[in-house]
Amino acid sequence: MSKLLHQKPLHSPTFNLLALLALLSLLLILGIVFPWGRTSSGGSLFSPSESSSPGLSKWRHYTLPEAAAFVAKNGTVIVCAVSHPWLPFLNNWLISLSRQKQEDKVLVVAEDYATLFEVNERWPGHAVLVPPAPDSQTAAHDYGSQGFFNFTSRRPRHLLQILELGYNVMYNDVDMVWLGDPFAYMEGSHDVYFMDDMPAVKPLDHSHDLPPPVWKNGPPNVCSCLIFLRPTGGAKLVLKKWIEEVQAQHWSKAAATNDQPAFNWALLKSKGQADLYLLPQAAFPTGGLYFGNTRWVEETKGKHVIIHNNYIKGFENKQGDLCSTAHPVDGCYATVVVPNHHPLTRRRLPYPQTRSSTTHPHNTLSGRDLLSPRTSSNSHRHTPIFFNRTGLLPLLSLLLILGVVFPRARTSSASESSSSLSKWRRYTLPEAASFVAKNGTIIVCAVSHPYLPLLNNRLISVSRQKQQDKVLVIAEDHATLFKVNERWPGHAVLVPPAPDSQTAHDFGSQIKPLDHSHDLPPPGNKGRPYVCSCMIFLRPTNGAKLVMKKWIEELQAQPSSKALKASDQPAFNWALNKTAGQVDLYLLPQAAFPTGGLYFTNKTWVEETKGKHIIIHNSYIRGFENKMKRFRDYGLWLVDDHANESPLGKL
């Protein structure tokens, strides 16, 4: 007892005083800053809404004729149509336009009110919404979806209305980048100018006539994402035909189309009545050519004017394509390089900024407060909250917290946490397997860092079956290894060498009777069966080991290439096929373990087999956002409301 009484106190009086000051500082921030921000607006301090800025509500009544008159320069308007998820691409596109001194002509046709308010808050008058606003819940940013079809099918109406006002119109999709001034290529006085969407290389002196049909009695394949129109009878005829074709071409899940086929039929049917002009391929290449033919890109260097990032799906994939081919100055994904160099100042980037943000010589917005909306000369300027008298005390309080609490906390724990994490580098697969095995069984998954949200979702479902203690996460990068073991020690292991973390997450049904055979399915047209390699149960037998060895052999014989974009599944199927007579194989019941291509597309089958489903695989779809959205749509995304059921908690 005497030893305990004479122990040194855990906290010194000085620290208690500092801690008290920090606590008071936090209360000051909660009591002064946030109420101050809310009393004037009712909204978030840094996320202005319509209610927070009364001036924003006026944009609901802003009309297309008013907007066109405001932005038109020399009788020309540059139009794009944007929904809120595409704002990062709008940002990137605007940077490239501002380098050509063309940004003042831009009119953003907003496809939702969030886009309308955000653009006009930062760049007043340059966005308009033509009612009714499309349904923002129908995934207007997902290529091939009904929302995307509804989104693009409004385009010819917007363009026709502007033509009727007497303006020239340049239309662009925002997944484009300007490397030069395209108006120099709008030669003559043709009605409609457009670019080819075929990746086949044309001679430099190719014809500027409408390209031939892609198939017999069909239309050409002209891109509807870059169009220049003059306010002539011929151009208006094409747009009216386009509207008719869109109305006759209803979207269906099977067709999953957009408005481009209708545009091509309209061009074909108005040929001879409208003066059409195909732009030079070297200046306006399709993404299938520019990103797929490096030799052609080199041969035509210096001729490229607008690059279209098509022939690829998904935000991350599009950004990756632009970044991977970018040059330091004339880079395609310019938001990363010069985020200030555009009229919207700067939006939060979709991923951490990794490149220099040096001010570009043409940047007219350098030095602007990046959190402030762009204001005109007669606009009222608001003083940022931290730089007025009311905000001075909270600012000092925040500095106290940063200077007192966090440094002290970090010095006591940083070295401890880093040393504990480092041991996982030496953690071996045998050690990990021994740690997690229960009743001689291990549940294994392989995960790279971008898939952590999906791992969390899976762990919740596994824990509901009381099986989570058997889980071993094969981490495909050190970030995953440390993250999982920090929250759930011992349940993740990395088998060196770690794969390339930038490429690990890119993936490049018939109904069976309930009493179907459990034999290996018959081969398909490629000579092998189509068994999924994403859910496998193996016993430690010679037969199972033989399959694994054959699988490894097949993988080694099947090198990946950009053209093939194969996964390890074909090799797994070849391994099963070649060991079928030597190994005891068992096909699990389809009703219990359906593929995503069946479960998410055949409602009748799902209803008929209700109560039999055990594991649902979210396959037959690409992209993180798409997978998470589909899980949410079907009530299978558990993370939002049940993260506490996962051993990892809320990530």
C-alpha positions as CSV (number, residue, x, y, z in Angstrom):
1,M,0.0,0.0,0.0
2,S,2.8,2.4,0.9
3,K,4.4,1.9,-2.5
4,L,1.1,2.8,-4.2
5,L,0.8,5.9,-2.1
6,H,4.3,7.1,-3.0
7,Q,4.0,6.5,-6.7
8,K,4.5,9.5,-9.0
9,P,1.3,11.0,-10.3
10,L,0.3,10.1,-13.8
11,H,-0.5,13.7,-14.8
12,S,1.4,16.7,-13.7
13,P,-0.4,19.9,-12.6
14,T,1.0,21.6,-15.6
15,F,-0.6,19.1,-18.0
16,N,-3.9,19.3,-16.1
17,L,-3.9,23.1,-16.5
18,L,-3.1,22.8,-20.2
19,A,-5.7,20.1,-20.7
20,L,-8.3,22.3,-19.0
21,L,-7.4,25.2,-21.3
22,A,-7.7,22.9,-24.3
23,L,-11.1,21.7,-23.1
24,L,-12.3,25.3,-22.7
25,S,-11.0,26.1,-26.1
26,L,-13.0,23.3,-27.6
27,L,-16.1,24.5,-25.8
28,L,-15.5,28.0,-27.2
29,I,-15.3,26.6,-30.8
30,L,-18.5,24.6,-30.3
31,G,-20.2,27.5,-28.7
32,I,-19.0,30.4,-30.9
33,V,-17.9,29.3,-34.3
34,F,-20.6,26.8,-35.3
35,P,-23.6,28.6,-33.9
36,W,-22.3,31.8,-35.5
37,G,-22.1,30.0,-38.8
38,R,-25.5,28.5,-38.4
39,T,-27.4,31.5,-37.1
40,S,-26.7,33.4,-40.3
41,S,-27.4,30.5,-42.7
42,G,-29.0,27.5,-41.1
43,G,-26.5,25.3,-42.9
44,S,-23.0,24.0,-42.7
45,L,-20.2,26.5,-42.3
46,F,-18.3,25.4,-45.4
47,S,-21.1,23.9,-47.4
48,P,-23.4,26.7,-48.5
49,S,-26.8,25.7,-49.5
50,E,-29.7,27.4,-51.1
51,S,-31.0,28.5,-47.7
52,S,-27.6,29.8,-46.7
53,S,-27.3,32.1,-49.6
54,P,-30.6,33.8,-50.5
55,G,-29.0,34.8,-53.8
56,L,-28.8,31.2,-54.9
57,S,-32.6,30.7,-55.0
58,K,-32.9,33.2,-58.0
59,W,-31.1,30.6,-60.2
60,R,-34.2,28.5,-60.1
61,H,-35.9,31.1,-62.3
62,Y,-32.9,31.7,-64.6
63,T,-33.9,30.8,-68.2
64,L,-31.9,29.3,-71.1
65,P,-32.4,32.5,-73.2
66,E,-31.1,34.7,-70.4
67,A,-28.1,32.4,-69.8
68,A,-27.3,32.2,-73.5
69,A,-27.4,36.0,-73.9
70,F,-25.2,36.4,-70.8
71,V,-22.4,34.0,-72.0
72,A,-22.4,34.4,-75.8
73,K,-19.4,36.0,-77.3
74,N,-19.2,36.8,-81.0
75,G,-22.5,35.0,-81.5
76,T,-21.1,31.7,-80.1
77,V,-21.9,29.6,-77.0
78,I,-19.9,26.6,-75.7
79,V,-22.3,24.2,-74.1
80,C,-21.9,21.2,-71.8
81,A,-24.4,19.2,-69.8
82,V,-23.4,18.2,-66.3
83,S,-24.8,16.3,-63.3
84,H,-23.2,16.6,-59.9
85,P,-21.0,13.5,-59.9
86,W,-19.3,14.9,-63.0
87,L,-18.1,18.2,-61.4
88,P,-14.5,17.1,-61.2
89,F,-14.5,16.5,-64.9
90,L,-16.2,19.8,-65.5
91,N,-13.3,21.4,-63.5
92,N,-10.7,19.6,-65.7
93,W,-12.4,20.6,-68.9
94,L,-12.7,24.2,-67.9
95,I,-9.0,24.4,-67.1
96,S,-8.2,23.3,-70.7
97,L,-10.6,25.8,-72.2
98,S,-9.3,28.7,-70.1
99,R,-5.8,28.0,-71.5
100,Q,-7.3,28.7,-75.0
101,K,-9.1,31.9,-73.6
102,Q,-12.5,30.5,-74.4
103,E,-14.0,29.9,-70.9
104,D,-16.2,33.1,-70.9
105,K,-18.4,31.5,-73.6
106,V,-19.2,28.4,-71.5
107,L,-22.8,27.6,-70.5
108,V,-23.2,24.7,-68.1
109,V,-26.6,23.0,-68.6
110,A,-27.1,21.7,-65.0
111,E,-28.9,18.4,-64.8
112,D,-29.6,18.8,-61.1
113,Y,-30.1,21.7,-58.6
114,A,-26.9,20.8,-56.7
115,T,-24.9,21.5,-59.9
116,L,-26.9,24.6,-60.7
117,F,-26.3,26.2,-57.3
118,E,-22.6,25.1,-56.9
119,V,-21.5,26.5,-60.3
120,N,-23.5,29.7,-60.1
121,E,-22.3,30.3,-56.5
122,R,-18.7,30.2,-57.8
123,W,-19.2,31.5,-61.3
124,P,-22.5,33.5,-61.4
125,G,-24.6,33.2,-64.6
126,H,-22.7,30.3,-66.2
127,A,-25.1,27.5,-65.2
128,V,-28.8,27.0,-66.1
129,L,-31.3,24.2,-65.4
130,V,-33.9,23.5,-68.0
131,P,-36.9,22.1,-66.1
132,P,-37.9,19.5,-65.3
133,A,-34.7,18.3,-63.6
134,P,-34.0,14.7,-64.4
135,D,-34.3,12.1,-61.6
136,S,-31.0,12.3,-59.7
137,Q,-31.5,8.8,-58.3
138,T,-31.3,7.1,-61.6
139,A,-27.5,7.2,-61.9
140,A,-27.2,9.7,-64.7
141,H,-23.4,9.3,-64.5
142,D,-23.5,5.5,-65.2
143,Y,-22.9,4.9,-68.9
144,G,-25.5,2.6,-70.3
145,S,-28.0,3.1,-67.5
146,Q,-31.5,4.5,-67.9
147,G,-30.5,7.6,-66.0
148,F,-27.6,8.2,-68.5
149,F,-30.0,7.7,-71.4
150,N,-32.5,10.2,-69.9
151,F,-29.6,12.6,-69.2
152,T,-28.2,12.5,-72.8
153,S,-31.6,12.4,-74.6
154,R,-32.3,16.0,-73.4
155,R,-29.3,17.3,-75.2
156,P,-30.7,17.9,-78.7
157,R,-33.6,19.9,-77.2
158,H,-31.2,22.2,-75.4
159,L,-29.1,22.7,-78.5
160,L,-32.1,23.3,-80.7
161,Q,-33.4,26.0,-78.3
162,I,-30.1,27.8,-78.4
163,L,-29.9,27.6,-82.3
164,E,-33.4,29.1,-82.4
165,L,-32.0,32.1,-80.4
166,G,-29.6,32.7,-83.3
167,Y,-26.3,31.5,-81.7
168,N,-23.6,29.2,-83.0
169,V,-23.2,26.3,-80.6
170,M,-20.2,24.2,-79.7
171,Y,-21.2,21.2,-77.6
172,N,-18.7,19.2,-75.6
173,D,-18.9,16.3,-73.1
174,V,-16.8,17.2,-70.1
175,D,-14.6,14.1,-70.3
176,M,-12.7,16.0,-73.0
177,V,-9.6,18.1,-72.9
178,W,-8.7,21.0,-75.2
179,L,-5.0,21.0,-76.2
180,G,-5.6,23.7,-78.9
181,D,-8.3,26.1,-80.2
182,P,-10.9,24.0,-82.1
183,F,-12.6,27.1,-83.7
184,A,-9.8,27.3,-86.2
185,Y,-10.9,24.0,-87.6
186,M,-14.6,25.0,-88.2
187,E,-13.8,25.8,-91.8
188,G,-16.3,27.2,-94.3
189,S,-19.9,27.7,-93.5
190,H,-21.2,24.1,-93.0
191,D,-24.3,23.4,-90.9
192,V,-23.0,20.6,-88.6
193,Y,-19.4,19.7,-87.7
194,F,-18.6,16.4,-85.8
195,M,-15.9,13.9,-85.1
196,D,-15.6,10.2,-86.0
197,D,-16.0,7.7,-83.2
198,M,-14.1,4.8,-84.9
199,P,-10.6,4.0,-83.7
200,A,-9.4,2.9,-87.2
201,V,-6.6,5.1,-88.5
202,K,-7.6,7.5,-91.3
203,P,-5.1,9.1,-93.7
204,L,-4.3,12.7,-92.8
205,D,-6.1,13.9,-95.9
206,H,-9.2,11.9,-95.3
207,S,-12.6,12.9,-96.7
208,H,-14.8,15.3,-94.6
209,D,-18.0,13.7,-95.8
210,L,-20.3,11.7,-93.5
211,P,-18.5,8.3,-92.8
212,P,-19.9,5.1,-94.3
213,P,-22.3,2.9,-92.3
214,V,-20.7,0.6,-89.7
215,W,-22.9,-2.3,-90.9
216,K,-25.1,-2.9,-93.9
217,N,-28.1,-0.6,-94.1
218,G,-27.1,0.9,-90.7
219,P,-25.9,4.4,-89.6
220,P,-22.3,5.6,-89.3
221,N,-20.6,5.8,-86.0
222,V,-20.1,9.5,-85.4
223,C,-19.5,10.8,-81.9
224,S,-22.4,12.9,-80.4
225,C,-20.0,14.3,-77.7
226,L,-18.4,17.0,-79.8
227,I,-20.6,19.0,-82.2
228,F,-20.4,22.5,-83.6
229,L,-23.7,23.9,-85.2
230,R,-24.5,27.1,-87.0
231,P,-28.0,28.5,-86.6
232,T,-29.1,27.4,-90.1
233,G,-32.1,25.5,-91.4
234,G,-29.9,22.5,-92.1
235,A,-28.5,22.3,-88.5
236,K,-32.0,22.7,-87.0
237,L,-33.3,19.9,-89.3
238,V,-30.6,17.6,-88.0
239,L,-31.5,18.4,-84.4
240,K,-35.3,17.9,-85.0
241,K,-34.5,14.5,-86.6
242,W,-32.3,13.6,-83.6
243,I,-35.2,14.4,-81.2
244,E,-37.5,12.2,-83.3
245,E,-35.0,9.3,-83.3
246,V,-34.5,9.5,-79.6
247,Q,-38.3,9.4,-79.0
248,A,-38.5,6.3,-81.3
249,Q,-35.5,4.6,-79.5
250,H,-36.8,3.8,-76.0
251,W,-34.3,2.7,-73.4
252,S,-34.4,-0.9,-72.2
253,K,-32.1,-2.8,-69.8
254,A,-31.2,-5.1,-72.6
255,A,-30.3,-2.4,-75.1
256,A,-28.7,0.0,-72.4
257,T,-28.2,2.6,-75.1
258,N,-27.6,6.4,-75.2
259,D,-28.5,9.1,-77.6
260,Q,-25.6,8.6,-80.0
261,P,-27.3,6.0,-82.3
262,A,-30.2,8.4,-82.7
263,F,-27.7,11.2,-83.6
264,N,-26.2,9.0,-86.3
265,W,-29.6,8.0,-87.8
266,A,-30.5,11.7,-87.8
267,L,-27.3,12.6,-89.8
268,L,-27.9,9.7,-92.2
269,K,-31.5,10.7,-92.8
270,S,-30.8,14.4,-93.3
271,K,-27.8,13.8,-95.6
272,G,-28.4,15.9,-98.7
273,Q,-30.6,18.3,-96.9
274,A,-27.9,19.5,-94.4
275,D,-24.3,20.5,-95.1
276,L,-22.3,18.1,-92.9
277,Y,-18.6,18.2,-92.1
278,L,-16.4,15.5,-90.6
279,L,-13.6,17.1,-88.6
280,P,-10.0,15.9,-89.1
281,Q,-9.2,12.8,-87.1
282,A,-5.6,13.9,-86.3
283,A,-7.0,17.0,-84.5
284,F,-10.1,15.3,-82.9
285,P,-9.3,11.6,-82.2
286,T,-11.6,9.3,-80.4
287,G,-10.4,7.8,-77.1
288,G,-10.2,4.4,-78.7
289,L,-7.5,5.7,-81.0
290,Y,-5.6,8.2,-78.8
291,F,-5.3,6.0,-75.7
292,G,-4.9,2.7,-77.7
293,N,-2.4,3.5,-80.4
294,T,0.8,5.1,-79.1
295,R,2.5,4.9,-82.4
296,W,-0.3,7.0,-84.1
297,V,-0.1,9.5,-81.2
298,E,3.6,9.9,-81.8
299,E,3.2,10.2,-85.6
300,T,0.5,12.9,-85.2
301,K,2.2,14.8,-82.4
302,G,1.4,18.5,-82.4
303,K,-1.8,18.0,-84.4
304,H,-4.2,17.1,-81.5
305,V,-6.7,19.7,-80.5
306,I,-9.4,18.0,-78.4
307,I,-9.0,14.6,-76.7
308,H,-12.1,12.6,-75.9
309,N,-11.7,10.1,-73.0
310,N,-14.2,7.6,-74.2
311,Y,-14.0,3.9,-74.9
312,I,-13.7,3.4,-71.1
313,K,-16.2,3.3,-68.3
314,G,-16.0,4.7,-64.7
315,F,-14.8,7.9,-63.1
316,E,-11.6,6.4,-61.7
317,N,-10.7,4.7,-64.9
318,K,-11.3,7.9,-66.9
319,Q,-9.1,9.9,-64.5
320,G,-6.5,7.2,-64.6
321,D,-6.3,7.2,-68.4
322,L,-5.9,11.0,-68.4
323,C,-3.3,11.0,-65.7
324,S,-1.2,8.2,-67.2
325,T,-0.9,9.9,-70.5
326,A,-0.5,13.4,-69.2
327,H,2.5,15.6,-69.8
328,P,3.6,18.0,-67.1
329,V,2.4,21.1,-68.8
330,D,-0.1,20.0,-71.5
331,G,-1.4,17.3,-69.2
332,C,-4.9,15.9,-69.9
333,Y,-6.0,15.6,-66.2
334,A,-5.0,19.2,-65.4
335,T,-7.0,19.6,-62.2
336,V,-4.2,17.8,-60.4
337,V,-1.5,20.0,-62.0
338,V,-3.0,23.5,-61.9
339,P,-6.2,23.4,-59.7
340,N,-6.6,27.2,-59.7
341,H,-6.5,27.6,-63.4
342,H,-10.2,27.7,-64.1
343,P,-13.3,29.7,-63.4
344,L,-14.6,27.6,-60.6
345,T,-11.4,28.1,-58.6
346,R,-11.1,24.7,-56.9
347,R,-13.3,21.8,-55.9
348,R,-12.2,19.1,-53.6
349,L,-10.3,16.6,-55.6
350,P,-11.6,13.0,-55.9
351,Y,-8.2,11.7,-54.6
352,P,-5.2,13.3,-52.8
353,Q,-3.3,15.9,-54.7
354,T,0.1,14.5,-55.5
355,R,1.5,16.9,-58.0
356,S,2.7,20.5,-57.8
357,S,0.1,23.2,-57.8
358,T,2.2,25.9,-59.4
359,T,0.4,28.8,-60.9
360,H,0.1,28.6,-64.7
361,P,1.1,31.7,-66.6
362,H,-2.4,32.0,-68.1
363,N,-4.1,31.7,-64.7
364,T,-6.2,34.8,-64.2
365,L,-7.5,33.5,-60.8
366,S,-4.3,33.0,-59.0
367,G,-4.3,34.3,-55.4
368,R,-8.1,33.9,-55.1
369,D,-9.4,32.5,-51.9
370,L,-10.1,28.9,-52.8
371,L,-13.0,28.5,-50.4
372,S,-14.7,31.7,-51.6
373,P,-17.2,31.7,-54.5
374,R,-16.1,33.7,-57.5
375,T,-17.6,37.2,-57.3
376,S,-18.3,39.9,-59.8
377,S,-17.1,43.5,-59.2
378,N,-20.4,44.6,-57.8
379,S,-20.9,41.6,-55.5
380,H,-20.9,41.9,-51.8
381,R,-17.7,40.3,-50.4
382,H,-18.0,38.3,-47.1
383,T,-15.1,38.4,-44.7
384,P,-14.1,34.8,-43.9
385,I,-15.2,33.9,-40.3
386,F,-11.6,33.3,-39.0
387,F,-10.5,36.8,-39.9
388,N,-13.1,39.0,-38.2
389,R,-13.3,40.0,-34.6
390,T,-15.8,37.3,-33.7
391,G,-13.6,34.6,-35.1
392,L,-10.4,35.7,-33.5
393,L,-11.0,34.0,-30.2
394,P,-12.0,30.6,-31.7
395,L,-8.9,30.8,-33.9
396,L,-6.7,31.2,-30.8
397,S,-8.6,28.4,-29.2
398,L,-8.1,26.1,-32.1
399,L,-4.3,26.9,-32.0
400,L,-4.3,25.9,-28.3
401,I,-5.8,22.6,-29.1
402,L,-3.4,21.9,-32.0
403,G,-0.5,23.1,-30.0
404,V,-1.3,21.6,-26.6
405,V,-3.4,18.4,-26.9
406,F,-2.3,16.9,-30.2
407,P,1.5,17.2,-29.9
408,R,1.3,15.8,-26.3
409,A,-0.9,12.9,-27.4
410,R,1.2,12.2,-30.5
411,T,4.5,12.1,-28.6
412,S,3.2,9.5,-26.2
413,S,1.6,7.2,-28.8
414,A,3.2,7.7,-32.2
415,S,6.3,5.7,-31.5
416,E,4.3,3.0,-29.8
417,S,1.9,2.6,-32.7
418,S,4.6,2.6,-35.4
419,S,6.6,0.0,-33.6
420,S,3.6,-2.2,-33.1
421,L,2.6,-1.9,-36.8
422,S,6.1,-2.7,-38.0
423,K,5.9,-6.2,-36.6
424,W,3.2,-7.2,-39.1
425,R,5.8,-6.9,-41.9
426,R,7.4,-10.0,-40.4
427,Y,4.1,-11.8,-39.8
428,T,4.1,-15.0,-41.9
429,L,1.3,-17.0,-43.5
430,P,1.9,-20.0,-41.3
431,E,1.7,-17.8,-38.2
432,A,-1.5,-16.1,-39.4
433,A,-3.1,-19.4,-40.4
434,S,-2.3,-20.9,-37.0
435,F,-3.8,-17.9,-35.3
436,V,-7.1,-17.7,-37.1
437,A,-7.9,-21.4,-37.7
438,K,-10.9,-22.8,-35.9
439,N,-11.8,-26.5,-36.1
440,G,-9.1,-26.9,-38.7
441,T,-10.8,-24.3,-41.1
442,I,-9.8,-20.9,-42.3
443,I,-11.9,-18.4,-44.3
444,V,-9.6,-16.5,-46.7
445,C,-10.1,-13.4,-48.8
446,A,-7.5,-11.3,-50.7
447,V,-8.0,-7.6,-50.4
448,S,-6.2,-4.5,-51.7
449,H,-6.8,-1.1,-50.0
450,P,-9.5,0.3,-52.3
451,Y,-11.7,-2.8,-51.5
452,L,-11.7,-2.2,-47.7
453,P,-15.3,-0.9,-47.7
454,L,-16.4,-4.1,-49.5
455,L,-14.3,-6.2,-47.0
456,N,-16.2,-4.4,-44.2
457,N,-19.5,-5.3,-45.7
458,R,-18.5,-8.9,-46.1
459,L,-17.3,-9.1,-42.5
460,I,-20.6,-7.9,-41.2
461,S,-22.4,-10.7,-43.0
462,V,-19.8,-13.3,-41.9
463,S,-20.1,-12.1,-38.3
464,R,-23.8,-12.5,-38.4
465,Q,-23.2,-16.2,-38.9
466,K,-20.6,-16.2,-36.0
467,Q,-17.8,-17.2,-38.4
468,Q,-15.7,-14.0,-38.3
469,D,-12.9,-15.5,-36.0
470,K,-11.9,-17.9,-38.9
471,V,-11.2,-15.0,-41.3
472,L,-7.7,-14.4,-42.7
473,V,-7.3,-11.3,-44.9
474,I,-4.5,-11.8,-47.4
475,A,-3.4,-8.1,-47.7
476,E,-2.3,-7.1,-51.2
477,D,-0.5,-4.0,-50.0
478,H,1.0,-2.7,-46.8
479,A,-1.7,-0.1,-46.2
480,T,-4.3,-3.0,-45.9
481,L,-2.0,-5.1,-43.8
482,F,-1.5,-2.3,-41.2
483,K,-5.1,-1.0,-41.3
484,V,-6.7,-4.4,-40.7
485,N,-4.2,-5.5,-38.0
486,E,-4.4,-2.2,-36.3
487,R,-8.1,-2.7,-35.7
488,W,-8.2,-6.5,-35.7
489,P,-4.7,-7.8,-34.7
490,G,-3.5,-10.9,-36.3
491,H,-6.2,-11.3,-39.0
492,A,-4.2,-9.9,-41.9
493,V,-1.0,-11.1,-43.5
494,L,1.0,-9.9,-46.5
495,V,2.8,-12.6,-48.5
496,P,5.7,-10.7,-50.2
497,P,6.4,-9.3,-52.6
498,A,3.4,-6.9,-52.4
499,P,1.6,-6.5,-55.8
500,D,1.4,-3.1,-57.5
501,S,-1.2,-1.3,-55.5
502,Q,-2.2,0.9,-58.4
503,T,-3.5,-2.0,-60.5
504,A,-4.6,-4.6,-58.1
505,H,-8.3,-3.6,-58.0
506,D,-8.9,-3.2,-61.8
507,F,-10.8,-6.2,-63.3
508,G,-10.3,-6.4,-66.8
509,S,-26.5,-17.1,-66.6
510,Q,-28.2,-19.8,-67.4
511,I,-30.7,-21.1,-64.8
512,K,-30.0,-24.6,-63.6
513,P,-32.6,-27.0,-62.2
514,L,-32.7,-27.1,-58.4
515,D,-31.5,-30.7,-58.6
516,H,-28.7,-30.0,-61.0
517,S,-25.6,-32.1,-61.3
518,H,-22.7,-31.3,-58.9
519,D,-20.1,-32.4,-61.5
520,L,-17.8,-30.0,-63.2
521,P,-19.9,-28.1,-65.7
522,P,-19.3,-28.9,-69.4
523,P,-16.7,-26.8,-71.4
524,G,-17.9,-23.6,-73.1
525,N,-16.9,-22.3,-76.5
526,K,-13.4,-21.6,-75.3
527,G,-12.8,-25.3,-74.3
528,R,-13.0,-24.8,-70.6
529,P,-15.9,-24.5,-68.1
530,Y,-17.0,-21.2,-66.6
531,V,-16.6,-21.7,-62.8
532,C,-16.1,-18.8,-60.5
533,S,-12.7,-18.5,-58.8
534,C,-14.1,-16.0,-56.2
535,M,-15.6,-18.6,-53.8
536,I,-13.7,-21.8,-53.2
537,F,-13.6,-24.4,-50.3
538,L,-10.7,-26.7,-50.3
539,R,-9.7,-29.6,-48.0
540,P,-6.0,-30.3,-47.3
541,T,-5.9,-33.3,-49.7
542,N,-3.6,-34.3,-52.5
543,G,-6.3,-33.6,-55.0
544,A,-6.9,-30.1,-53.8
545,K,-3.1,-29.4,-53.8
546,L,-2.9,-30.8,-57.4
547,V,-5.6,-28.3,-58.5
548,M,-3.7,-25.4,-56.9
549,K,-0.4,-26.5,-58.5
550,K,-2.2,-26.7,-61.9
551,W,-3.7,-23.3,-61.4
552,I,-0.3,-21.8,-60.7
553,E,1.0,-23.5,-63.9
554,E,-1.9,-22.1,-66.0
555,L,-1.3,-18.6,-64.6
556,Q,2.3,-18.7,-65.5
557,A,1.4,-19.8,-69.0
558,Q,-1.3,-17.0,-69.3
559,P,0.6,-13.6,-69.0
560,S,-1.7,-10.6,-68.7
561,S,-1.8,-8.1,-71.5
562,K,-3.7,-4.8,-71.9
563,A,-5.6,-6.4,-74.8
564,L,-6.7,-9.5,-73.0
565,K,-7.3,-7.9,-69.5
566,A,-7.6,-11.4,-68.1
567,S,-8.0,-12.4,-64.4
568,D,-7.0,-15.6,-62.8
569,Q,-10.4,-17.2,-63.4
570,P,-9.6,-18.7,-66.9
571,A,-6.5,-20.3,-65.5
572,F,-8.5,-21.8,-62.6
573,N,-11.0,-23.3,-65.0
574,W,-8.2,-24.8,-67.1
575,A,-6.8,-26.3,-63.9
576,L,-10.1,-27.8,-63.0
577,N,-10.6,-29.1,-66.5
578,K,-7.2,-30.8,-66.7
579,T,-7.5,-32.4,-63.2
580,A,-11.1,-33.5,-63.4
581,G,-10.3,-37.2,-63.5
582,Q,-7.7,-37.1,-60.7
583,V,-9.5,-34.9,-58.2
584,D,-12.9,-35.1,-56.4
585,L,-14.7,-31.9,-57.5
586,Y,-18.1,-30.6,-56.3
587,L,-20.2,-27.9,-57.9
588,L,-22.2,-26.1,-55.2
589,P,-26.0,-25.6,-55.7
590,Q,-26.8,-22.6,-57.8
591,A,-29.8,-21.6,-55.7
592,A,-27.6,-21.2,-52.7
593,F,-24.6,-19.6,-54.4
594,P,-25.8,-17.7,-57.4
595,T,-23.6,-15.5,-59.6
596,G,-24.4,-11.8,-59.8
597,G,-25.4,-12.2,-63.4
598,L,-28.3,-14.3,-62.3
599,Y,-29.2,-12.9,-58.9
600,F,-29.3,-9.2,-59.9
601,T,-31.0,-9.6,-63.3
602,N,-33.6,-12.4,-62.9
603,K,-36.3,-11.3,-60.4
604,T,-38.5,-14.2,-61.2
605,W,-35.7,-16.7,-60.3
606,V,-34.9,-14.8,-57.1
607,E,-38.5,-14.9,-56.1
608,E,-38.8,-18.7,-56.9
609,T,-35.7,-19.5,-54.9
610,K,-36.4,-17.2,-52.0
611,G,-35.0,-18.5,-48.8
612,K,-32.4,-20.7,-50.5
613,H,-29.7,-18.0,-51.0
614,I,-26.5,-18.3,-48.9
615,I,-23.8,-16.2,-50.5
616,I,-24.5,-13.5,-53.0
617,H,-21.6,-12.5,-55.3
618,N,-21.8,-9.0,-56.7
619,S,-20.2,-9.9,-60.0
620,Y,-21.1,-9.0,-63.6
621,I,-20.5,-5.4,-62.8
622,R,-17.4,-3.2,-62.7
623,G,-16.3,-0.3,-60.5
624,F,-16.4,0.4,-56.7
625,E,-19.2,2.9,-57.0
626,N,-21.3,0.6,-59.2
627,K,-20.8,-2.4,-56.8
628,M,-21.7,-0.4,-53.7
629,K,-24.7,1.2,-55.4
630,R,-26.1,-2.2,-56.5
631,F,-25.6,-3.6,-53.0
632,R,-27.5,-0.6,-51.7
633,D,-30.2,-0.9,-54.3
634,Y,-30.8,-4.5,-53.2
635,G,-30.5,-3.9,-49.4
636,L,-27.2,-5.8,-49.2
637,W,-24.9,-2.9,-48.3
638,L,-24.6,-3.4,-44.5
639,V,-21.8,-0.9,-43.7
640,D,-24.0,2.3,-43.5
641,D,-26.1,1.1,-40.6
642,H,-24.3,-1.9,-39.2
643,A,-20.6,-1.1,-39.2
644,N,-20.4,-1.9,-35.5
645,E,-21.0,-5.5,-36.3
646,S,-17.8,-5.7,-38.3
647,P,-14.5,-6.5,-36.5
648,L,-13.0,-3.5,-38.3
649,G,-15.7,-1.1,-37.1
650,K,-16.4,2.0,-39.1
651,L,-13.6,2.7,-41.6
